[in-house]
Amino acid sequence: MQKLSGVFNVLSTPIDNNDEIDFAVFEKEIEWLLKCGSNGAVLAMVSEVLRFSAAERREQWKAAVKFLNCRVPLVVSVGAESSAIAVKLAKDAQSDGASALMATPPSAFAATADEVKNYYVKIIEAVSIPVIVQDASNYLGKPIELSTYVELIDTYGNERVQFKPEAKPVKERLQELNKISQNRAKVFEGQGGIDLLDTHPLGVVGTMPGAEVPWALVALWKSLNEKNLDLAHAIHAPLSKLISFQTTLDAYVAIEKYLLLKQGVFTNMNQRGPVGYKLTPQVSKEIDLAYSELVAVVKPVSI
C-alpha cells in the first residue's frame, strides 16, 4: 500500500472548446505536479467531478492512473447523492487502480448522522483500499458529526478510514477530534494550505490543496516539517491572499485555472457550466499581485 501523507494536489481538469476533457493537457499537468514534488494526486470536487457523468469520471481516473504510473498514489473521489452510486464508483475506482478513495456525503438533502455513517460504512465495506471521509461543508452540505469519525475509526481502524475535515472552525474541531479519538485520526488539511500553520502542529498527515501553485505548497509543507517557521510564515502570507479569493467552489476552479494558464500548464480557462462565478479584471490584478509576492519567496517550477 502506498503511503498517504504529504502534499496531495487535487487535479484541475482541462476542458477543451468542445466541452470535453483535454487529456493531453491533463497529462502535462500531472507531469508538472510530479516535477514540483507532489506526494500524491487527487480527483475531487475542484476537479469538477460533480459536473461529469459516471462514465467521464471513470475515463478520467483511468487516464490519471495511466499517467501517474504508480509514481505517487491517486485518490479518487466517489461521493454521490446515494450510497448505491457511491459504492458502484468505489468498486470501479478500486478495480481500475486507485490507491485510495475519498467521498463527500450527499449534499442535496440533510441526512441524519446515522444515515451519513451508514453511507460511509457501505463504501468502506465495498472496497479494501483506504477511504478518506471528506467534510466539504465549507462549500456544500452540513458538517459531519465528529463522533461519526471516531465510530468509523473504532470499527475499521485509522489506516482504512482517514479524514479531510473542512468544517469551521477547523483548528478547534481538529483539537476536539484529536481528543475524542485519542489522537488516532489521520487527517488531511483541506483548505488549500491556509490552515496549515494551525493544523500542522496538531499532527495532520498531509494537505490536499488545488493544483495551481504546487511548488509553494510543497515548500510550505517542507518548511513546517523542518520547523523553519520564518519561511513557513513568509510563504503562508501571500498564499493566504490567493486563497482568500476562492470563496466558492466555482471561484476556486476559476482562479485555479487562471493561475494554471498564467504558468503555461493550461491552454485556456474553460469550465463545465453553468457556473456561478466569473473572474473580473480587477480580481485578476489582485491575484497577480499576490502571486508576485509568492514567487518572491518561493521559486516556481517551470513546465
C-alpha positions in Angstrom: 0.0 0.0 0.0 1.4 3.4 -1.0 1.8 5.9 1.9 -0.8 8.6 2.2 1.0 11.6 3.6 2.4 15.0 2.4 1.1 17.3 -0.3 -1.7 15.6 -2.4 -2.7 18.1 -5.0 -6.3 18.0 -6.3 -6.0 17.9 -10.1 -7.7 20.6 -12.1 -9.5 19.3 -15.2 -8.6 21.0 -18.5 -11.6 21.4 -20.7 -11.3 21.9 -24.5 -13.5 24.1 -26.6 -15.9 21.1 -27.3 -16.6 20.9 -23.5 -14.6 17.6 -23.3 -11.6 16.7 -21.1 -8.3 17.6 -22.8 -6.3 14.5 -21.9 -3.1 15.8 -23.5 -3.1 18.9 -21.2 -4.2 16.7 -18.3 -1.1 14.5 -18.7 1.1 17.7 -18.9 -0.4 18.9 -15.6 0.3 15.6 -13.9 3.9 15.6 -15.0 4.3 19.2 -13.8 2.9 18.3 -10.4 5.4 15.5 -10.0 8.2 17.8 -11.1 7.0 20.2 -8.3 7.4 17.4 -5.7 3.8 16.5 -5.1 3.4 13.4 -2.9 0.1 12.3 -4.4 -2.8 13.3 -6.8 -6.5 13.6 -6.1 -9.6 13.8 -8.3 -12.3 15.6 -6.3 -14.7 18.5 -6.3 -12.4 21.2 -7.6 -11.6 18.7 -10.4 -15.2 19.4 -11.4 -16.1 15.7 -11.0 -19.7 16.7 -9.9 -20.2 18.0 -13.4 -19.1 14.8 -15.1 -21.1 11.7 -15.9 -20.1 8.4 -14.2 -18.5 7.3 -17.5 -16.5 10.5 -17.7 -15.3 10.2 -14.1 -14.1 6.7 -14.8 -12.4 7.7 -18.0 -10.6 10.5 -16.2 -9.4 8.4 -13.3 -8.2 5.6 -15.6 -6.2 8.2 -17.5 -4.7 9.5 -14.2 -3.7 6.0 -13.2 -2.0 5.5 -16.5 -0.2 8.9 -16.5 0.9 8.6 -12.8 2.2 5.0 -13.5 2.4 4.2 -9.7 4.9 7.0 -9.1 2.6 8.5 -6.4 -0.7 7.5 -5.0 -4.0 8.5 -6.7 -7.0 9.3 -4.5 -10.4 9.2 -6.3 -13.5 11.0 -5.1 -16.6 8.7 -5.3 -19.0 10.9 -3.4 -22.5 10.8 -4.7 -26.2 11.5 -3.8 -26.9 7.9 -2.9 -25.0 5.0 -1.3 -25.7 2.9 -4.4 -24.0 5.3 -6.8 -21.1 5.9 -4.4 -20.5 2.1 -3.9 -20.5 1.5 -7.7 -18.0 4.3 -8.2 -15.9 3.0 -5.4 -15.7 -0.6 -6.7 -14.9 0.6 -10.2 -12.2 3.0 -8.9 -10.5 0.3 -6.9 -10.6 -2.2 -9.8 -9.1 0.4 -12.1 -6.1 1.0 -9.8 -6.9 3.9 -7.5 -4.7 3.9 -4.4 -7.4 5.3 -2.1 -10.9 6.7 -2.2 -12.4 9.9 -0.9 -16.1 10.7 -0.5 -18.3 13.7 0.4 -21.6 12.9 1.9 -24.8 13.6 -0.1 -25.4 17.3 -0.3 -28.8 17.7 -1.9 -30.6 16.9 1.4 -29.7 17.0 5.1 -29.2 13.3 6.0 -29.1 12.3 9.7 -25.9 11.4 11.4 -26.8 7.7 11.4 -27.6 7.9 7.7 -24.3 9.6 6.9 -22.4 7.0 8.9 -24.2 4.2 7.1 -23.3 5.8 3.8 -19.6 5.6 4.6 -19.9 2.1 6.1 -21.3 0.9 2.8 -18.5 2.5 0.8 -15.8 1.2 3.2 -17.1 -2.3 3.2 -17.4 -2.4 -0.6 -13.6 -2.0 -1.0 -10.3 -2.9 0.6 -8.3 0.3 0.0 -8.4 3.3 2.3 -11.4 5.7 2.3 -10.9 9.4 3.2 -14.1 10.9 4.7 -14.4 14.4 3.3 -16.4 17.1 5.1 -16.9 19.6 2.4 -19.3 21.8 4.3 -17.3 24.9 3.6 -18.7 24.6 0.0 -21.8 22.4 0.4 -23.8 20.4 2.9 -23.6 20.4 6.6 -20.7 19.4 9.0 -20.2 15.7 9.7 -20.5 14.9 13.4 -17.1 14.3 15.0 -18.5 11.3 16.7 -19.1 9.7 13.3 -15.3 9.9 12.6 -14.5 8.2 15.8 -17.1 5.4 15.3 -15.6 4.7 11.9 -12.1 4.5 13.3 -13.3 2.2 16.1 -14.8 -0.2 13.6 -12.3 -0.1 10.7 -9.0 1.3 12.1 -7.2 4.5 11.2 -5.4 3.1 8.1 -8.7 2.1 6.3 -10.5 5.3 7.4 -8.9 8.7 7.2 -10.3 12.2 7.1 -10.4 15.6 5.3 -12.4 17.7 7.8 -13.2 21.2 6.4 -15.9 22.5 8.6 -15.1 25.6 10.5 -13.6 26.4 13.0 -11.0 24.0 11.6 -8.4 24.2 14.4 -10.9 23.9 17.2 -12.7 20.9 15.6 -9.4 19.1 14.9 -8.4 19.6 18.5 -11.7 18.1 19.6 -11.3 15.2 17.1 -7.8 14.5 18.5 -9.2 14.5 22.0 -12.2 12.2 21.4 -10.2 9.8 19.1 -7.2 9.7 21.4 -5.1 11.1 18.6 -5.9 8.2 16.3 -7.4 10.2 13.5 -5.3 10.6 10.3 -6.2 13.9 8.9 -5.5 15.9 5.7 -5.8 19.7 5.8 -8.4 20.7 3.3 -8.4 24.5 2.9 -5.7 24.9 0.2 -3.0 25.3 2.8 -4.5 28.3 4.6 -4.9 26.4 7.9 -1.6 24.6 7.9 0.1 26.9 10.4 -2.7 25.9 12.8 -3.2 22.3 11.9 0.4 21.1 11.3 1.2 21.3 15.0 -1.9 19.2 15.7 -0.5 16.3 13.7 -2.1 16.4 10.3 -0.6 13.8 8.0 -0.9 15.9 4.8 -2.7 18.6 2.9 -4.9 18.5 -0.2 -4.7 21.8 -1.9 -5.5 22.6 -5.5 -3.0 22.3 -8.4 -2.4 26.0 -9.1 0.8 26.6 -7.0 2.1 23.1 -6.0 5.7 24.3 -5.7 4.6 26.7 -3.0 2.6 24.1 -1.0 5.5 21.6 -1.2 7.8 24.3 0.1 5.4 25.2 2.9 4.9 21.6 4.0 8.7 21.0 4.0 9.4 24.2 6.0 6.8 23.1 8.6 8.3 19.6 8.8 11.7 21.2 9.3 10.4 23.7 11.8 11.6 26.6 9.7 8.7 28.8 10.9 10.1 32.1 9.4 10.0 30.6 5.9 6.6 29.0 6.6 5.1 32.3 7.6 6.7 34.1 4.6 5.1 31.5 2.2 1.8 31.4 4.0 1.1 35.2 3.9 0.8 35.6 0.0 -0.7 32.1 -0.3 -3.4 33.2 2.1 -4.1 36.2 -0.1 -4.6 33.9 -3.1 -6.9 31.5 -1.2 -9.0 34.4 0.1 -10.4 34.9 -3.3 -11.5 31.3 -3.6 -14.7 31.7 -1.6 -16.9 29.3 -3.5 -16.3 26.1 -5.5 -16.7 27.9 -8.8 -14.4 30.7 -7.7 -11.8 28.1 -6.6 -11.9 26.5 -10.0 -11.8 29.7 -12.0 -8.8 31.1 -10.1 -7.0 27.8 -10.2 -7.4 27.7 -14.0 -6.4 31.3 -14.3 -3.1 30.6 -12.5 -2.5 27.3 -14.4 -2.9 29.3 -17.7 -0.6 32.0 -16.4 2.1 29.4 -15.8 1.7 27.8 -19.2 0.3 24.5 -17.8 -3.2 25.0 -19.3 -4.2 26.5 -22.7 -7.5 28.0 -21.6 -9.7 28.6 -18.5 -12.7 26.7 -19.7 -15.1 25.3 -17.0 -18.1 23.0 -17.3 -21.1 25.2 -17.0 -23.3 26.7 -15.8 -21.0 28.4 -13.4 -21.7 30.8 -10.6 -18.5 32.9 -10.7 -16.7 34.9 -13.3 -13.2 36.3 -12.8 -13.1 40.1 -13.2 -10.2 42.2 -14.5 -9.9 43.8 -11.0 -9.7 40.5 -9.2 -7.3 39.2 -11.7 -4.9 42.1 -11.0 -5.2 41.4 -7.3 -4.4 37.7 -7.9 -1.4 38.7 -10.0 -0.1 40.9 -7.1 -0.5 38.1 -4.6 1.2 35.7 -7.0 4.1 38.0 -7.5 4.5 38.2 -3.7 4.5 34.4 -3.5 7.1 34.0 -6.2 9.3 36.5 -4.4 9.5 33.9 -1.6 9.4 30.6 -3.4 10.8 30.0 -6.9 8.1 28.5 -9.2 8.8 25.3 -11.1 8.6 25.7 -14.8 6.5 23.4 -17.0 
